Every structure is written in structure tokens, then in C-alpha cells.
């Protein structure tokens, strides 16, 4: 009887350890996915990730965009929302 109780305790410990691993891993994976999402949006627009911004060069002019400029609800904004909303690298303000 004691053997069966010991096996039950081991099962409970294993379940608790699995729950702890899932609780720790889920936010880490979510954070990595969000980071990869906005970086892929930047490269899809022809940009280069530079720290926490995306730099897109078109017609010799470099535009700098933030994560909020590129991503809405975890998805890339389409080109009509994207182009013309950033700030120029020569600091002339928004280009719209």
C-alpha cells in the first residue's frame, strides 16, 4: 500500500513540475513570437531592423518606423497603412 501512495505522490510532483515549466515557458515563447513578428514585418517592407526601430530606404530617403507603425494586433499593416507614416532620417517630421 505504501508503494502505491509513493507512486501517486511522484505523479503529483511530476504534474506540478510540468505546470511550472509551462507557466514559465509560455510568456517567453509569446515574447519571442512578438519580436519575430515585427521584425518580419520590417523586412517584408524592405527595411532593416536597427535596435528597436525599422529603417526603410526608398528613393534615397530613409524612413524610421517603430513597432507600432508596423504591427497591429500581431499582424503586419498593409502598404496603404505603412508608407508615409514614419519620420525621415533628416528629422523633417512625418512625411504624410
MMTF fields as JSON, N, C-alpha, C and O atoms, coordinates in Angstrom:
{
  "mmtfVersion": "1.0.0",
  "mmtfProducer": "UNKNOWN",
  "numBonds": 383,
  "numAtoms": 384,
  "numGroups": 96,
  "numChains": 1,
  "numModels": 1,
  "chainsPerModel": [1],
  "groupsPerChain": [96],
  "chainIdList": ["A"],
  "bondAtomList": [4, 2, 8, 6, 12, 10, 16, 14, 20, 18, 24, 22, 28, 26, 32, 30, 36, 34, 40, 38, 44, 42, 48, 46, 52, 50, 56, 54, 60, 58, 64, 62, 68, 66, 72, 70, 76, 74, 80, 78, 84, 82, 88, 86, 92, 90, 96, 94, 100, 98, 104, 102, 108, 106, 112, 110, 116, 114, 120, 118, 124, 122, 128, 126, 132, 130, 136, 134, 140, 138, 144, 142, 148, 146, 152, 150, 156, 154, 160, 158, 164, 162, 168, 166, 172, 170, 176, 174, 180, 178, 184, 182, 188, 186, 192, 190, 196, 194, 200, 198, 204, 202, 208, 206, 212, 210, 216, 214, 220, 218, 224, 222, 228, 226, 232, 230, 236, 234, 240, 238, 244, 242, 248, 246, 252, 250, 256, 254, 260, 258, 264, 262, 268, 266, 272, 270, 276, 274, 280, 278, 284, 282, 288, 286, 292, 290, 296, 294, 300, 298, 304, 302, 308, 306, 312, 310, 316, 314, 320, 318, 324, 322, 328, 326, 332, 330, 336, 334, 340, 338, 344, 342, 348, 346, 352, 350, 356, 354, 360, 358, 364, 362, 368, 366, 372, 370, 376, 374, 380, 378],
  "bondOrderList": [1, 1, 1, 1, 1, 1, 1, 1, 1, 1, 1, 1, 1, 1, 1, 1, 1, 1, 1, 1, 1, 1, 1, 1, 1, 1, 1, 1, 1, 1, 1, 1, 1, 1, 1, 1, 1, 1, 1, 1, 1, 1, 1, 1, 1, 1, 1, 1, 1, 1, 1, 1, 1, 1, 1, 1, 1, 1, 1, 1, 1, 1, 1, 1, 1, 1, 1, 1, 1, 1, 1, 1, 1, 1, 1, 1, 1, 1, 1, 1, 1, 1, 1, 1, 1, 1, 1, 1, 1, 1, 1, 1, 1, 1, 1],
  "groupList": [{"groupName": "UNK", "atomNameList": ["N", "CA", "C", "O"], "elementList": ["N", "C", "C", "O"], "formalChargeList": [0, 0, 0, 0], "bondAtomList": [1, 0, 2, 1, 3, 2], "bondOrderList": [1, 1, 2], "singleLetterCode": "X", "chemCompType": "L-PEPTIDE LINKING"}],
  "groupTypeList": [0, 0, 0, 0, 0, 0, 0, 0, 0, 0, 0, 0, 0, 0, 0, 0, 0, 0, 0, 0, 0, 0, 0, 0, 0, 0, 0, 0, 0, 0, 0, 0, 0, 0, 0, 0, 0, 0, 0, 0, 0, 0, 0, 0, 0, 0, 0, 0, 0, 0, 0, 0, 0, 0, 0, 0, 0, 0, 0, 0, 0, 0, 0, 0, 0, 0, 0, 0, 0, 0, 0, 0, 0, 0, 0, 0, 0, 0, 0, 0, 0, 0, 0, 0, 0, 0, 0, 0, 0, 0, 0, 0, 0, 0, 0, 0],
  "groupIdList": [1, 2, 3, 4, 5, 6, 7, 8, 9, 10, 11, 12, 13, 14, 15, 16, 17, 18, 19, 20, 21, 22, 23, 24, 25, 26, 27, 28, 29, 30, 31, 32, 33, 34, 35, 36, 37, 38, 39, 40, 41, 42, 43, 44, 45, 46, 47, 48, 49, 50, 51, 52, 53, 54, 55, 56, 57, 58, 59, 60, 61, 62, 63, 64, 65, 66, 67, 68, 69, 70, 71, 72, 73, 74, 75, 76, 77, 78, 79, 80, 81, 82, 83, 84, 85, 86, 87, 88, 89, 90, 91, 92, 93, 94, 95, 96],
  "secStructList": [7, 2, 2, 2, 2, 2, 2, 2, 2, 2, 2, 2, 2, 2, 2, 2, 2, 2, 2, 2, 2, 2, 2, 2, 2, 2, 2, 2, 2, 2, 2, 2, 2, 2, 2, 2, 2, 2, 2, 2, 2, 2, 2, 2, 6, 6, 7, 3, 3, 3, 6, 6, 3, 3, 3, 3, 3, 3, 6, 6, 3, 3, 3, 3, 3, 7, 2, 2, 2, 2, 3, 3, 6, 6, 3, 3, 7, 7, 2, 2, 2, 2, 6, 6, 7, 1, 3, 3, 6, 6, 7, 7, 7, 5, 7, 7],
  "xCoordList": [0.813, 0.0, 0.863, 0.544, 1.962, 2.833, 3.457, 3.67, 3.747, 4.324, 3.38, 3.818, 2.124, 1.126, 0.996, 0.833, 1.064, 0.982, 2.208, 2.104, 3.353, 4.58, 4.522, 4.973, 3.978, 3.839, 2.847, 3.044, 1.782, 0.804, 1.443, 1.2, 2.25, 2.943, 3.91, 4.015, 4.609, 5.535, 4.788, 5.273, 3.619, 2.792, 2.361, 2.392, 1.965, 1.565, 2.744, 2.581, 3.909, 5.111, 5.428, 5.77, 5.322, 5.595, 4.608, 5.003, 3.338, 2.317, 2.592, 2.464, 2.965, 3.278, 4.504, 4.513, 5.525, 6.716, 6.386, 6.885, 5.57, 5.16, 4.393, 4.606, 3.508, 2.743, 3.663, 3.446, 4.675, 5.624, 6.408, 6.594, 6.859, 7.595, 6.72, 7.185, 5.472, 4.548, 4.302, 4.27, 4.129, 3.87, 5.057, 4.863, 6.26, 7.451, 7.699, 8.062, 7.511, 7.837, 6.85, 7.252, 5.584, 4.57, 4.853, 4.82, 5.132, 5.438, 6.72, 6.808, 7.694, 8.944, 8.697, 9.182, 7.963, 7.669, 6.807, 7.02, 5.841, 4.978, 5.804, 5.589, 6.736, 7.599, 8.47, 8.635, 9.014, 9.832, 9.013, 9.5, 7.784, 6.919, 6.584, 6.578, 6.306, 6.004, 7.214, 7.086, 8.378, 9.605, 9.858, 10.199, 9.695, 9.901, 8.859, 9.157, 7.648, 6.571, 6.893, 6.782, 7.288, 7.533, 8.805, 8.888, 9.782, 10.998, 10.7, 11.255, 9.833, 9.485, 8.668, 8.801, 7.821, 7.079, 8.052, 7.856, 9.084, 10.097, 10.797, 10.916, 11.253, 11.968, 11.035, 11.465, 9.756, 8.784, 8.608, 8.344, 8.755, 8.616, 9.93, 10.015, 10.944, 12.235, 13.139, 14.119, 12.815, 13.58, 14.626, 14.753, 15.376, 16.413, 16.148, 15.962, 16.131, 15.924, 17.199, 18.289, 17.036, 18.159, 17.743, 17.109, 18.092, 17.671, 16.174, 15.675, 15.46, 14.007, 13.251, 12.066, 13.936, 13.27, 13.553, 14.45, 12.77, 12.916, 13.259, 12.545, 14.334, 14.763, 14.529, 15.073, 13.698, 13.366, 13.891, 13.567, 14.709, 15.244, 14.544, 14.601, 13.878, 13.234, 13.584, 13.505, 13.968, 14.327, 15.367, 15.301, 16.316, 17.394, 17.01, 17.85, 15.777, 15.31, 15.082, 14.429, 15.616, 15.463, 14.36, 14.372, 13.412, 12.316, 12.541, 12.982, 12.235, 12.373, 10.992, 10.198, 10.707, 9.405, 9.556, 10.546, 8.569, 8.537, 7.718, 7.13, 7.689, 6.888, 5.411, 4.718, 4.935, 3.526, 3.181, 2.032, 4.16, 3.918, 3.763, 3.128, 4.34, 4.384, 3.358, 2.911, 2.977, 2.185, 0.907, 0.929, -0.213, -1.488, -2.038, -2.221, -2.296, -2.83, -1.998, -2.549, -0.687, 0.197, 0.343, 1.011, -0.277, -0.198, 0.394, 0.241, 1.07, 1.667, 0.576, -0.441, 0.821, -0.085, 0.149, 1.258, -0.878, -0.675, 0.007, 0.138, 0.437, 1.223, 0.501, 1.15, -0.823, -1.536, -1.477, -1.495, -1.408, -1.268, 0.182, 0.459, 1.1, 2.508, 3.232, 3.776, 3.247, 4.086, 3.591, 2.392, 4.533, 4.215, 3.906, 3.535, 4.051, 3.724, 4.951, 4.82, 6.123, 7.321, 7.916, 7.33, 9.074, 9.787, 11.063, 11.674, 11.452, 12.636, 13.885, 13.878, 14.954, 16.202, 16.809, 17.64, 16.404, 16.937, 16.023, 16.137, 15.113, 14.294, 13.393, 13.305, 12.728, 11.785, 10.36, 9.418, 10.196, 8.871, 8.169, 8.774, 6.877, 6.118, 6.083, 6.084, 6.052, 6.141, 4.8, 4.76, 3.701, 2.4, 1.892, 0.805],
  "yCoordList": [-1.185, 0.0, 1.257, 2.233, 1.235, 2.393, 2.667, 3.821, 1.609, 1.768, 2.523, 3.402, 2.205, 2.87, 4.341, 5.194, 4.639, 6.031, 6.812, 7.976, 6.168, 6.829, 7.122, 8.18, 6.206, 6.434, 7.559, 8.342, 7.629, 8.708, 10.053, 11.032, 10.111, 11.357, 11.773, 12.957, 10.815, 11.103, 11.651, 12.558, 11.099, 11.591, 13.031, 13.856, 13.334, 14.701, 15.656, 16.753, 15.26, 16.097, 16.318, 17.433, 15.287, 15.418, 16.377, 17.201, 16.277, 17.167, 18.614, 19.52, 18.833, 20.192, 20.743, 21.911, 19.927, 20.38, 20.732, 21.73, 19.941, 20.23, 21.546, 22.352, 21.771, 23.02, 24.228, 25.275, 24.087, 25.183, 25.481, 26.645, 24.454, 24.651, 25.345, 26.26, 24.934, 25.562, 27.016, 27.888, 27.284, 28.652, 29.571, 30.755, 29.058, 29.874, 29.999, 31.075, 28.933, 28.922, 29.72, 30.321, 29.74, 30.401, 31.883, 32.325, 32.681, 34.103, 34.3, 35.228, 33.441, 33.562, 33.31, 34.061, 32.281, 31.954, 33.042, 33.418, 33.55, 34.626, 35.869, 36.499, 36.218, 37.368, 37.17, 38.093, 35.992, 35.693, 35.774, 36.262, 35.302, 35.34, 36.781, 37.117, 37.626, 39.028, 39.729, 40.517, 39.436, 40.046, 39.604, 40.422, 38.334, 37.82, 38.395, 38.64, 38.611, 39.132, 40.526, 40.783, 41.424, 42.799, 42.882, 43.703, 42.048, 42.035, 41.538, 42.053, 40.547, 40.06, 41.1, 41.219, 41.858, 42.948, 43.979, 44.484, 44.289, 45.254, 44.762, 45.503, 43.523, 43.018, 42.836, 42.981, 42.52, 42.418, 43.749, 43.782, 44.845, 46.182, 46.662, 47.785, 45.811, 46.177, 46.905, 47.529, 46.83, 47.549, 46.693, 45.495, 47.363, 46.716, 47.058, 48.226, 46.047, 46.275, 46.852, 46.303, 47.976, 48.641, 48.918, 49.937, 48.028, 48.166, 47.941, 46.859, 48.97, 48.837, 49.592, 49.887, 49.903, 50.588, 49.879, 49.041, 50.234, 49.666, 50.803, 51.804, 50.657, 51.688, 51.2, 50.18, 51.959, 51.619, 52.727, 53.899, 52.347, 53.326, 53.156, 52.088, 54.226, 54.242, 55.55, 56.621, 55.457, 56.629, 57.511, 58.737, 56.889, 57.62, 58.244, 58.87, 58.09, 58.655, 57.527, 56.533, 57.682, 56.667, 57.078, 58.176, 56.175, 56.386, 55.466, 54.327, 55.965, 55.173, 54.909, 55.833, 53.639, 53.236, 52.504, 51.81, 52.666, 51.939, 50.657, 50.42, 49.848, 48.626, 48.961, 48.265, 50.022, 50.405, 50.841, 50.71, 51.36, 51.759, 50.555, 50.649, 49.425, 48.256, 47.18, 46.463, 47.056, 45.909, 46.364, 47.266, 45.721, 45.938, 44.572, 43.706, 44.382, 43.112, 41.915, 40.871, 42.062, 40.966, 40.705, 39.75, 41.545, 41.35, 42.595, 43.712, 42.375, 43.488, 44.383, 43.911, 45.696, 46.622, 46.491, 46.167, 46.738, 46.668, 47.948, 48.914, 47.951, 49.053, 50.394, 51.425, 50.41, 51.682, 52.303, 53.527, 51.479, 51.991, 52.321, 53.164, 51.662, 51.729, 52.934, 53.744, 53.063, 54.075, 55.475, 55.752, 56.356, 57.743, 58.077, 59.213, 57.101, 57.386, 57.564, 57.98, 57.269, 57.336, 58.726, 59.679, 58.825, 60.086, 59.934, 58.866, 60.952, 60.912, 60.915, 61.429, 60.343, 60.302, 61.691, 61.909, 62.649, 64.0, 64.843, 66.069, 64.191, 64.795, 65.925, 66.966, 65.731, 66.72, 66.416, 67.078, 65.418, 65.094, 64.094, 63.521, 63.882, 62.916, 63.307, 64.484, 62.27, 62.526, 62.461, 62.467, 62.398, 62.246, 63.527, 63.542],
  "zCoordList": [0.0, 0.0, 0.0, -0.68, 0.768, 0.818, -0.548, -0.919, -1.286, -2.621, -3.541, -4.282, -3.509, -4.348, -3.965, -4.837, -2.696, -2.243, -2.713, -3.098, -2.677, -3.153, -4.637, -5.076, -5.416, -6.854, -7.151, -8.08, -6.352, -6.523, -6.21, -6.915, -5.167, -4.82, -5.926, -6.246, -6.502, -7.581, -8.801, -9.477, -9.074, -10.19, -9.939, -10.852, -8.727, -8.377, -8.539, -9.074, -8.092, -8.228, -9.7, -10.095, -10.508, -11.945, -12.603, -13.429, -12.248, -12.812, -12.413, -13.237, -11.169, -10.697, -11.43, -11.819, -11.621, -12.347, -13.797, -14.318, -14.438, -15.81, -15.862, -16.768, -14.901, -14.851, -14.662, -15.272, -13.829, -13.605, -14.884, -15.239, -15.566, -16.817, -17.852, -18.532, -17.986, -18.933, -18.547, -19.414, -17.254, -16.786, -17.058, -17.332, -16.987, -17.252, -18.753, -19.228, -19.492, -20.92, -21.768, -22.765, -21.402, -22.217, -22.433, -23.581, -21.394, -21.639, -22.457, -23.261, -22.253, -23.014, -24.499, -25.345, -24.811, -26.208, -26.83, -27.983, -26.083, -26.578, -26.911, -27.946, -26.046, -26.28, -27.525, -28.322, -27.687, -28.864, -30.149, -31.169, -30.1, -31.281, -31.672, -32.856, -30.688, -30.978, -31.581, -32.518, -31.038, -31.557, -32.988, -33.842, -33.251, -34.614, -35.569, -36.739, -35.08, -35.918, -36.429, -37.628, -35.548, -36.006, -36.851, -37.765, -36.555, -37.374, -38.782, -39.752, -38.901, -40.232, -40.989, -42.207, -40.285, -40.938, -41.494, -42.6, -40.746, -41.19, -42.456, -43.432, -42.437, -43.61, -44.799, -45.943, -44.551, -45.646, -46.36, -47.562, -45.622, -46.209, -46.831, -47.327, -46.802, -47.385, -46.412, -46.817, -45.133, -44.124, -43.452, -43.702, -42.581, -41.794, -40.334, -39.994, -39.467, -38.045, -37.45, -37.616, -36.75, -36.099, -34.663, -34.388, -33.751, -32.361, -32.249, -32.556, -31.807, -31.649, -32.741, -32.588, -33.839, -34.943, -36.258, -36.355, -37.264, -38.596, -39.549, -39.605, -40.286, -41.227, -42.653, -43.078, -43.387, -44.765, -45.667, -45.477, -46.655, -47.595, -48.935, -49.545, -49.391, -50.7, -51.386, -50.783, -52.636, -53.434, -52.739, -52.821, -52.064, -51.408, -50.075, -49.429, -49.654, -48.384, -47.386, -47.704, -46.191, -45.158, -44.191, -43.635, -44.007, -43.064, -41.866, -42.023, -40.673, -39.463, -38.885, -38.709, -38.59, -38.093, -36.771, -36.541, -35.912, -34.646, -34.815, -35.87, -33.782, -33.819, -34.037, -34.779, -33.392, -33.518, -34.934, -35.357, -35.674, -37.063, -37.981, -39.031, -37.587, -38.469, -38.139, -39.034, -36.872, -36.436, -35.738, -34.901, -36.097, -35.414, -35.027, -35.883, -33.757, -33.249, -33.705, -34.056, -33.701, -34.058, -35.541, -35.936, -36.379, -37.828, -38.483, -37.988, -39.6, -40.338, -40.919, -41.426, -40.829, -41.503, -42.998, -43.422, -43.803, -45.246, -45.738, -44.986, -46.996, -47.525, -47.464, -47.29, -47.603, -47.567, -46.175, -46.045, -45.139, -43.777, -43.456, -42.602, -44.136, -43.771, -44.35, -43.6, -45.651, -46.276, -45.975, -46.025, -45.661, -45.411, -43.97, -43.673, -43.042, -41.651, -40.783, -39.632, -41.279, -40.443, -40.424, -40.938, -39.83, -39.828, -40.634, -40.636, -41.292, -42.135, -41.278, -40.16, -41.8, -41.037, -40.893, -40.012, -41.756, -41.606, -40.709, -40.691, -39.96, -38.922, -39.402, -38.751, -40.526, -41.006, -40.551, -40.985, -39.679, -39.164, -40.049, -40.954, -39.785, -40.595, -42.065, -42.424, -42.902, -44.352, -45.044, -46.275, -44.317, -44.962, -45.591, -46.169]
}
